[in-house]
């Protein structure tokens, strides 16, 4: 399947594995890339730029296909040494960077000067247009369904994707609620050039996370996610658990007086305990509503092969068969 995204990134299938904290390690990125998609290493999961350089080298050992790095620009009292992380990305020969969080404009020239393609994650049309205007090569448009931070507009992908298609000139991929061939064909029909999957790739054989995490996603329905930190205007979609119920209770009780310190122990430093140790109730961790569509734990090759085979059947048989002769 050829789209503007497959052509731009040099990949076989228009499927990207989004950067996820303590999930996007070399093992998963390489497995996705070897299966014809674009795997992505999560840059800030690596504690130092040197650690990122080592993870990139490890991924090169596991695949000769293109893969990318996610770099999230966070508001922080002590910002990560972004220039040094970018040094590691450039030295590692990375050609695709997924940026997220705050505006990456000040860091773009260094990466674009060496031919790196920038895909910025956006939760609105206005942010997508801003990304286009500062020189991003593509955007990942995240609907309200997505795990993690869906923004504050609450626009689902059935509306957001066609709106993005109406406004954007650069390619974009659909993110949030993407799980299977139906997701891909629907995203293409609404103007996207591919799809980005996060939660779906956690529930794969190669995802280097505790089996408890994978089983929790398989067991969950579309009704099992919650929105936390809404009162802080830092909304995050997470899988429900007792810690999440506690956060929601605190937010309700504190109302407009809530401070991040009130819930810090339930949201900070959670990911290694969940993803690596399998402690499912220690705090809030991102998960999309798409968990309701995830019922198995395939290899990345099986997942992507199945998606592409079924997508072709949907396009050639189901949809074409509906046209009156």
N, C-alpha and C positions, 0 to 999 in steps of 0.2 A: 504494500500500500504506500503510495507516494503522497505526501502532503508537504506544505511549506516547512513544517517542523522536521520531518525526516530528511529533507534535502539540506536544511540549514545545519543540522546536528550530525549528519552522516550516519544515521541509524536506520535499521531495517523496518521497524514498526513504530507507529506514533504513540508510544507508551513511555512515560517517564515515571521513575520512582522518586517521589519527593523526599527532600531531606527531613529526617526525623531524629529527634534527640535520643541518643543511646540505642538507635536502631540502624542508622545509616553508617554502618561499618563497611570495610572492604569486602567482606564475604557476601553481603547482600548486593552491594553495588555491582560487583563483578558478575554475580549470578544473573542479575537483570540485564546487564549489558551483553553477556554471552547469549542470552535468549533473544536478543535483537532489539531490546528497549534501551533506555538510557538510565543506568544506575547512578546514584548520587551519594557521595560520602558527606556526612554532616560535619562541617568544619569545626564548630565550637564544642562538639562532643569531645574532640581531641583537646586535652587540657593546655597544650602549648603548640606553637607553630611547628616545632620540631616533631611533636607527636603526629601532627597532620602530615608532615613530609613523609614520615614513616608509613602512615596509613595509605597514602597515595602510592608509595613504592610497592606496598603489599598488594594493592589492587592491580597495579601494572603486572605483577607476577601472576595474577589470577585471570587476567583477561587482556587480549590485544585489541579489544573493541573500545569505542569512545565511552568515557564515563565523566561525570561532573562532580563538583563540590558545591555544597550549600554553605553560604555565608550569611548569617542573620545579624543585622545591625540593631543592637539592643540599646535602649536607654539604660544607662548604668552609671553608678557613682565612679566605678573604676572600669572604664571601657576596656575590652580585650585589645591586644595589640594588633589591630586590623592590618596595618601595613606589613607586619611580619607574617601574618596568615596569608596575605596576598603574595608575598615573596615565595612562600612554600607552594602555593597554587601555580605560580608562574614557573618556578623551578621544576615542578613535577610534570610540566607539559600538559596541564589541564586546559581544555579548549571550551568548556562550558561551565559557567557558574550560575547557580540559582541563588539570587539574592532575596532577602525577606526582611521584614521589620521596617526600620526607618529608611528614609531616602538614601540610596547608596551613591548619590551623584558624585561626591568628592573622591570616591574610590574608583569610579568607572574609567577615567582616562588611562590609568596604569594597566588595567586589564584589557581594555579595548585596543590599546596600542600594540599589544602582542597577539591580537587576533582572537581573544577570548569572546565567546558569545554570552551575553547576559540575559537571563530569564528572571524577571522580577515577579514575586508573588503579590497579587493585588486582590482586595476584596470588594472593589467598586470600579465602576467605569471611570470615574474621575481620577482615581489613583492609577489606573491603567493608562489613561491619556498622559498623565504626568510622567510615568515611566517611559512611554514612547517619546515624549518631548525631551527627556534628558539623555536619550540615546540607547535605551535598552533595546535589545534585538527582538525580544518576544516577552510575553507576559503569561503567567499562570493565574487564571481567573478563578478565585476561590469563592464558591457559593456558601450560603448560610449553613448548608448541610455538613460542611467540612469539620473534621477533627481539628483541634487546636484553635487558633484565633480567627473567627469568621468576620471580624470587624463589628461595626455598630449599626449597620444599615438593615440587616436581616433580609437581604434579597436572595432568594433561592436561584439555583442555576437555570431553571426553566425561563426565568426572566433575565437574569444577569448575562448569560451567554449570548442570546440574540442581541441584547443591548450593546455588548462589547463588540460583536460583529458589525453592528451598525456604525460604530464610532472609530474603531481601530484600523490602522493601516498595517501595522506589524502583525505577525502571526501570534496566536495565543492558544494555550491548551486549557482544557476544562479540568478543574480540581474541586473536590468535594462531592461525595456521592458516587464516585467512579469505582466500579468493581468488576465489570464484565463486558461482554460484547455489546450488550444493549446500551451500556453507558457510552461506549466508544461511538457506536453508530448514531446515537442521539446527539452526542456532543458535536460530531461532524455535521449532522443535519442542522444544528443551530449555529454553525459558522466557525467552530473551533477547528484547529489543525491537528488535534491529538488530545490525549488525556494524561493527567498526572494522578497517580494512585499512591496514597499513603497507608491508611489502615489496612487495605487489601494486601499490601506487601508485607505487613507485619505477620500475617497469618500464612507464611510460606515456610517450607522446610529450611531454606537457607537463612532466614532472618535470625540474627544472632541474639535472640532474646529468650528468656525463660519460657518453658512450655506452658506455664500457668497463664502467661499473657496471651498466647495463641488460643488456648482453650477458652479464655474469657471472651475473646472476640467472637469465636465460633458460637459460643453459648448465648451471646447477646442478641437482642432484637433491636429493631429501629427505635424502640421506645426506651432504651436503656442508657441514653446519653443525657447529660445535664449541662446547663450553662452556668459557669461560675465566674466570679469577679466582674459581673455585669455592673454592679454598683461602683466599681472602680474604673469603669470604661476601659477595661482590659479583658473583655469577654473571652472565655475559653470553653470550647466544647470538650467534655471529658466523659469517660465511662463512669456510670454511677457506682458508688461504694459508700461505706459508712463515713469515710473521711469527707467525701463530696457532700453527703447529707449534712455533715457538721458545718462545712463552709457555707452552704446555703442558709442554714439556721443562723449562723453568725451574721451573714449579710442582711438577713431579714430583721434580726434583733437590733443591729447597729444602725440600719438605715443609712442616711446621708452622712453619718458620723464615722463610718468605717474607715480604717487605715489598713494598708497592706500588712503592717505588723500584726494585726488581729488574726490573720490567717496564714502568716508566713510559714509556720511549721508544717502546714498541710499542703503547701504548693512549692516550696523551695527545696531543692536537693532530693526530689522524689524519684526522678527517673532511674538512677542507678539501682535504687532499692526495688523498683518495680521491674524494670526491663532485665536486669542482670540477676537479682536475687529472687524474683518471683513473689515479692510481698505485695499482694494485690490491693490491700486495704490501707496502705501506709499514707496515701495522699491522692491528689488529683492528677490523672494522666490523660493526655489527649487521645480521643477516639472519635471517629466520625459516625454519623447515623447509618452509614453504609455497612456497619457491622451486621445489620439485619439481612444483608444480602450475602454474607460470608458464611459458608457452611462446611468448608473443608480446608485442609492445609497442604496444598500441592507444592511441587517444586516451582521455581520461577519459570523454568522452561515449559512445564506443563500448563501453568497459568497463562502465559503469554501465547503459546501455541493454540490453546483452546480459545482464547479471546479472538485471535485473528481468524481462526477457522470459522467460528460461529459468526463473526462480524461479516465475513464474506457471504455466508449463507443468508444472513439477514438482508443484506443489500441485494444479492442476486436473486434470491428466491422469495422470501416473504414480502419485501417491499416492491420488487419489480412485479411480483405476481398479483399485486393489488391494482396494478394499472390496467385499465380497460383496454382490450386489444382492438 
